[in-house]
Amino acid sequence: MTYSQKSKESNPIGVFDSRIGGLTVVKALMDLLPHENIVYFGDTARVPYGSKSPEVIREYASEDTRLLLGYDVKLIVIACNTVSAVALDVVENISRIPVVGMILPGAEAAVRSSKKKRIGVIGTSATIRSDAYTRAIQSLENSASVFKAACPLFVPLAEEGLTRHKATQLIAKEYLFPLTLNKIDTLVLGCTHYPLLKETIDLVTNHSLTLIDSGEAAARTVLKMLDDACLRNPSALKPNVTFLVSDIPYRFSEVGEPFLGRKLGLVKKVTPIHVR
Amino acid sequence: MTYSQKSKESNPIGVFDSRIGGLTVVKALMDLLPHENIVYFGDTARVPYGSKSPEVIREYASEDTRLLLGYDVKLIVIACNTVSAVALDVVENISRIPVVGMILPGAEAAVRSSKKKRIGVIGTSATIRSDAYTRAIQSLENSASVFKAACPLFVPLAEEGLTRHKATQLIAKEYLFPLTLNKIDTLVLGCTHYPLLKETIDLVTNHSLTLIDSGEAAARTVLKMLDDACLRNPSALKPNVTFLVSDIPYRFSEVGEPFLGRKLGLVKKVTPIHVR
């Protein structure tokens, strides 16, 4: 993984996801790296990736990567745990620039945080099934015990804005109770939608766990990589943050804004190779 | 809408949907027409259609139709309310065989059932936004009052098997309470996933409403159309029911079987034009 000779400090960071979850990662990047230009691509025409087979996800990820490379990005963030879990190597092989996935930064933050080395991981069915977090955590700390749970309803509940609803609390309790029985002290929110449910997750686990936001962890990795390579954008001007999607669905900006934590502004429709 | 000269009684009925919701329609067809051959196509590589723009849905519907025509179907059922609402004309224009959507049969059944002519309609955001049920109901009975509500969480709740869960009851109450205030006596379940939530919907509305299953209504329309054209399959043999999908996701059969009400059997992967 070496920086291409052509990468320049002012080139944007490329970020992609299947839809809007990745906007929580863009939020973390904008908070931590307020002068970086960013190009975000949400593959809204083919969302969700999580319910598709690994082969299809890898094909989509390679097309998304090629699209971002067309914008001369200096680094790519795979702002989706599912894609990071099953297609990180695809993105790395195609691009000659650094790639940051969600899994390793989240795993590193969890291992640093957990005193008992008993770590819980929650995510979509595809992420949990892939076992990528367990492998990453145990490669960093082989004595760590990892307990995992898929929480498939968290994504639609977050998108519908029921982040603190009684129904969400009931569902969260059922998903998380078996994990707490295993005496974990740290829980990785292994899906970019889950930061919106942080308060509810904290509530139903009696404020007993350190919650790891994988997007925030990834943003810290991006900062370090850019610093190491002297590629931070030195400009103090307001950066360009560009939002690209493959389809503009109804209420896209309305649903997306709580994820980004600010107004989305202009969203442009583009067509990656082979979409449709 | 005339039958093609080539259509034969033993040719299959073609049914398509974006994934598994349409299996409740196949169930209704198999119950009502137990000797008909059926080809079902679930476009699992591009699911869900409901969150996409009408232009994209129309394009997908035309490709799905062409795929089914390749199987010499004698009639096409659009087993998805969203597609029926925004792309019925596309399917009708491409095929030279009869097409049954979900909207008109559901609207007819509701008008027949409602004494007060005060009818509620629930569906996905896309179906409700299209206003297709309101137009269909009022074209049949212009004095009818139609009250509608989008219930976007019902699909993931049904797919996760939380059909009678306390959380589902809480969410259903919130969705349906405003409708009951309008003194409706009939409620159209305007999404093929919703029959799985029938008991919960009946419970939270105090057993006060006649619930119209749009899939059952569509099956009755299919029976009538085949009878009118003398195209019922006369064979008393066990029919062929073929399940085609554009991707085979994890747990597809497991999630699909409650929708079909029986074992799914063999599921074959096919690629409609332009998928991927």
Contacts between the chains, C-beta under 8 A, distances in Angstrom:
chain1	res1	chain2	res2	distance
A	44	B	51	7.7
A	44	B	52	7.7
A	45	B	52	6.6
A	45	B	56	6.0
A	46	B	46	6.6
A	47	B	51	6.9
A	48	B	48	7.9
A	51	B	44	7.7
A	51	B	47	6.9
A	51	B	249	5.0
A	51	B	250	7.7
A	52	B	44	7.7
A	52	B	45	6.6
A	52	B	247	5.6
A	52	B	249	6.1
A	53	B	247	5.4
A	53	B	248	6.3
A	53	B	249	6.1
A	53	B	250	7.6
A	56	B	45	6.0
A	56	B	247	5.4
A	56	B	276	7.2
A	59	B	276	6.4
A	125	B	250	6.6
A	125	B	251	7.6
A	126	B	250	7.1
A	129	B	250	6.6
A	152	B	156	7.0
A	152	B	160	5.8
A	153	B	156	5.7
A	153	B	157	7.1
A	153	B	160	5.7
A	153	B	162	7.5
A	155	B	156	7.9
A	156	B	152	7.0
A	156	B	153	5.7
A	156	B	155	7.9
A	156	B	156	4.3
A	157	B	153	7.1
A	160	B	152	5.7
A	160	B	153	5.7
A	162	B	153	7.5
A	162	B	171	7.7
A	165	B	170	7.7
A	165	B	171	7.9
A	166	B	170	5.8
A	167	B	167	4.0
A	167	B	168	7.6
A	167	B	170	4.4
A	167	B	171	5.0
A	168	B	167	7.7
A	170	B	165	7.7
A	170	B	166	5.8
A	170	B	167	4.3
A	170	B	170	7.4
A	171	B	162	7.7
A	171	B	165	7.9
A	171	B	167	5.0
A	247	B	52	5.6
A	247	B	53	5.4
A	247	B	56	5.4
A	248	B	53	6.3
A	249	B	51	5.0
A	249	B	52	6.1
A	249	B	53	6.1
A	250	B	51	7.7
A	250	B	53	7.6
A	250	B	125	6.7
A	250	B	126	7.1
A	250	B	129	6.6
A	251	B	125	7.7
A	274	B	276	6.0
A	276	B	56	7.2
A	276	B	59	6.4
A	276	B	274	6.0
